[in-house]
Amino acid sequence: MLSMADQFFITATMGTKKKKLYVDPSYTLQDLAVKIEEVFSVHRNSQKLILKGRLLSRRDVSLQSLGIKKGDMVMVLGKVIHTERDDLLEKLDKFEKKYKDEKMTIDDTCANFESTWENGKNNDQMALQSTMKKLLFSNEQLMKLLEAIDGMEMTVSCDEVRQKRRGIVRNIQELMDAVDREYKGLQSYVKPSS
């Protein structure tokens, strides 16, 4: 068994990603491929590893025998394994973007109304009604978003996915509560029709 002092680092690059990997000189190229799979999600059998323009193909040979030394850069080519976890995180990113877009719409709607109201047009019942309708519509969109998130099929057990989902749901619920408060506040300005 080699000590930590015998280990050295190499840099593995894939596209624009770079990772330092600590390896033993006695590691085989297959051992390195396993490490690279963990870091870049490229299956070890579909990797092409290149050192100084030379394709490394003998997987049973030690890194030392291949001439890989401290600080060397190994280029990784191959297709990234797309996991269910990745799919769920991608879906959640889309939901989060929809939430942020809806939040921006709500913020703009409220700011436009406040600006109109404060500029002496506080009798503008049409603007008030329009703002209230927009808030109701936004709340409906947020509810649909919650339903879509709730309907996500999660067959994989992953804390990262669960936490992200929980955070998005919490943000949506808080925004819906804020919209409800805003809507109720606007109702006090509605003049009864004559």
BAKETI-302975 format. One record per residue (C-alpha): x, y, z. Coordinates in Angstrom, 1 decimal. Layout:
BEGIN
{atom {X,Y,Z}}
...
# end
This chain:
BEGIN
{atom {0.0,0.0,0.0}}
{atom {1.4,3.4,-1.0}}
{atom {1.4,6.3,1.4}}
{atom {-0.3,9.6,0.7}}
{atom {3.2,11.0,0.0}}
{atom {3.4,8.6,-3.0}}
{atom {0.2,9.9,-4.5}}
{atom {0.2,12.8,-7.0}}
{atom {-2.4,14.7,-8.8}}
{atom {-3.3,14.9,-12.5}}
{atom {-5.8,17.1,-14.1}}
{atom {-8.6,15.5,-16.0}}
{atom {-10.4,17.7,-18.5}}
{atom {-13.7,17.2,-20.3}}
{atom {-14.8,20.1,-22.4}}
{atom {-14.6,23.1,-20.2}}
{atom {-14.6,21.1,-17.0}}
{atom {-11.3,20.5,-15.1}}
{atom {-10.9,18.3,-12.1}}
{atom {-7.8,17.4,-10.1}}
{atom {-7.6,13.8,-9.3}}
{atom {-5.2,12.2,-6.8}}
{atom {-3.8,9.0,-8.0}}
{atom {-1.1,6.4,-7.1}}
{atom {1.6,5.7,-9.8}}
{atom {0.5,2.0,-9.4}}
{atom {-3.1,2.7,-10.5}}
{atom {-3.9,1.1,-13.8}}
{atom {-5.6,3.1,-16.5}}
{atom {-8.8,1.2,-15.6}}
{atom {-8.5,2.5,-12.0}}
{atom {-8.2,6.0,-13.4}}
{atom {-11.2,5.4,-15.7}}
{atom {-13.3,4.4,-12.7}}
{atom {-12.3,7.7,-10.9}}
{atom {-13.1,9.7,-14.0}}
{atom {-16.5,8.0,-14.3}}
{atom {-17.3,9.1,-10.7}}
{atom {-16.3,12.7,-11.5}}
{atom {-17.6,13.3,-15.0}}
{atom {-20.4,10.6,-15.3}}
{atom {-18.8,9.1,-18.4}}
{atom {-19.0,5.3,-18.3}}
{atom {-15.5,3.8,-18.0}}
{atom {-15.9,1.6,-21.0}}
{atom {-16.9,4.4,-23.3}}
{atom {-14.1,6.8,-22.3}}
{atom {-11.3,7.8,-24.5}}
{atom {-8.4,9.1,-22.5}}
{atom {-5.7,11.2,-24.2}}
{atom {-2.4,12.2,-22.8}}
{atom {-0.2,14.7,-24.8}}
{atom {-2.1,13.9,-28.0}}
{atom {-1.7,10.1,-27.5}}
{atom {-4.7,7.9,-27.1}}
{atom {-4.3,5.7,-24.0}}
{atom {-5.8,2.3,-24.7}}
{atom {-4.1,-0.4,-22.5}}
{atom {-6.4,-0.4,-19.5}}
{atom {-4.3,-3.0,-17.5}}
{atom {-1.1,-1.0,-17.6}}
{atom {0.0,1.2,-14.6}}
{atom {-0.1,5.0,-14.9}}
{atom {3.6,5.0,-14.2}}
{atom {4.3,2.6,-17.1}}
{atom {2.2,4.9,-19.3}}
{atom {4.4,7.8,-18.4}}
{atom {1.7,9.7,-16.5}}
{atom {3.4,12.0,-14.0}}
{atom {2.4,14.6,-11.4}}
{atom {0.6,17.6,-13.0}}
{atom {-0.1,15.9,-16.3}}
{atom {-3.4,16.7,-18.0}}
{atom {-5.5,13.8,-19.3}}
{atom {-8.3,14.7,-21.8}}
{atom {-11.5,12.8,-21.4}}
{atom {-13.8,12.1,-24.4}}
{atom {-17.1,10.2,-24.1}}
{atom {-20.8,10.5,-23.7}}
{atom {-22.1,11.6,-20.3}}
{atom {-24.4,9.1,-18.6}}
{atom {-27.7,10.8,-18.1}}
{atom {-29.2,9.5,-14.9}}
{atom {-32.8,9.7,-13.6}}
{atom {-31.4,12.1,-10.9}}
{atom {-30.2,14.4,-13.6}}
{atom {-33.5,14.3,-15.3}}
{atom {-35.4,15.2,-12.1}}
{atom {-33.0,18.0,-11.4}}
{atom {-33.4,19.3,-14.9}}
{atom {-37.2,19.2,-14.5}}
{atom {-37.0,21.0,-11.2}}
{atom {-34.7,23.7,-12.8}}
{atom {-37.5,24.3,-15.3}}
{atom {-40.1,24.5,-12.6}}
{atom {-37.9,26.9,-10.7}}
{atom {-37.5,29.1,-13.8}}
{atom {-41.3,29.2,-14.2}}
{atom {-41.7,30.2,-10.5}}
{atom {-39.1,33.0,-11.0}}
{atom {-40.8,34.2,-14.2}}
{atom {-44.2,34.3,-12.4}}
{atom {-42.7,36.1,-9.4}}
{atom {-41.3,38.7,-11.7}}
{atom {-44.7,39.1,-13.4}}
{atom {-46.4,39.5,-10.0}}
{atom {-43.7,42.1,-8.9}}
{atom {-44.2,44.1,-12.1}}
{atom {-48.0,44.0,-11.8}}
{atom {-47.9,45.3,-8.3}}
{atom {-45.3,47.9,-9.0}}
{atom {-47.2,49.2,-12.0}}
{atom {-50.4,49.4,-10.0}}
{atom {-48.7,51.2,-7.1}}
{atom {-47.2,53.7,-9.5}}
{atom {-50.6,54.4,-11.1}}
{atom {-52.3,54.6,-7.7}}
{atom {-49.7,56.9,-6.2}}
{atom {-49.7,59.3,-9.1}}
{atom {-53.1,60.6,-8.2}}
{atom {-55.2,58.1,-10.1}}
{atom {-56.5,56.5,-7.0}}
{atom {-59.9,56.4,-8.4}}
{atom {-58.9,54.2,-11.3}}
{atom {-61.1,51.3,-10.6}}
{atom {-60.3,49.7,-14.0}}
{atom {-56.6,49.5,-13.2}}
{atom {-57.5,48.1,-9.8}}
{atom {-59.8,45.4,-11.3}}
{atom {-57.1,44.6,-13.9}}
{atom {-54.4,44.2,-11.2}}
{atom {-56.7,42.0,-9.2}}
{atom {-57.4,39.8,-12.2}}
{atom {-53.7,39.5,-13.0}}
{atom {-53.0,38.5,-9.4}}
{atom {-55.8,35.8,-9.5}}
{atom {-54.4,34.5,-12.8}}
{atom {-50.8,34.4,-11.4}}
{atom {-52.1,32.5,-8.4}}
{atom {-53.8,30.0,-10.7}}
{atom {-50.5,29.6,-12.6}}
{atom {-48.6,29.0,-9.3}}
{atom {-51.2,26.4,-8.3}}
{atom {-50.8,24.6,-11.6}}
{atom {-47.0,24.6,-11.1}}
{atom {-47.5,23.1,-7.6}}
{atom {-49.7,20.4,-9.1}}
{atom {-47.0,19.6,-11.8}}
{atom {-44.3,19.4,-9.1}}
{atom {-46.6,17.2,-7.0}}
{atom {-47.2,15.0,-10.0}}
{atom {-43.5,14.4,-10.6}}
{atom {-42.7,10.7,-10.5}}
{atom {-39.7,10.1,-8.2}}
{atom {-38.6,6.5,-8.4}}
{atom {-35.1,7.4,-7.3}}
{atom {-34.3,8.3,-3.7}}
{atom {-32.0,11.3,-3.7}}
{atom {-31.7,13.9,-1.0}}
{atom {-30.5,16.5,-3.4}}
{atom {-33.6,16.2,-5.5}}
{atom {-35.9,16.0,-2.5}}
{atom {-34.4,19.1,-0.9}}
{atom {-34.6,21.1,-4.2}}
{atom {-38.2,20.1,-4.7}}
{atom {-39.1,21.0,-1.1}}
{atom {-37.4,24.4,-1.5}}
{atom {-39.3,25.2,-4.7}}
{atom {-42.6,24.2,-3.2}}
{atom {-41.9,26.3,-0.2}}
{atom {-41.1,29.4,-2.4}}
{atom {-44.2,28.9,-4.4}}
{atom {-46.4,28.6,-1.3}}
{atom {-44.9,31.7,0.2}}
{atom {-45.4,33.6,-3.0}}
{atom {-49.1,32.4,-3.2}}
{atom {-49.6,33.7,0.4}}
{atom {-48.1,37.0,-0.5}}
{atom {-50.4,37.3,-3.6}}
{atom {-53.4,36.5,-1.4}}
{atom {-52.4,39.2,1.1}}
{atom {-51.9,41.7,-1.8}}
{atom {-55.3,40.7,-3.3}}
{atom {-57.1,41.2,0.0}}
{atom {-55.4,44.6,0.5}}
{atom {-56.6,45.7,-3.0}}
{atom {-60.1,44.6,-2.2}}
{atom {-60.4,47.4,0.3}}
{atom {-60.0,49.9,-2.5}}
{atom {-62.8,48.5,-4.6}}
{atom {-65.7,51.0,-4.7}}
{atom {-69.2,49.4,-4.7}}
{atom {-70.9,49.8,-8.0}}
{atom {-73.7,52.3,-8.1}}
# end
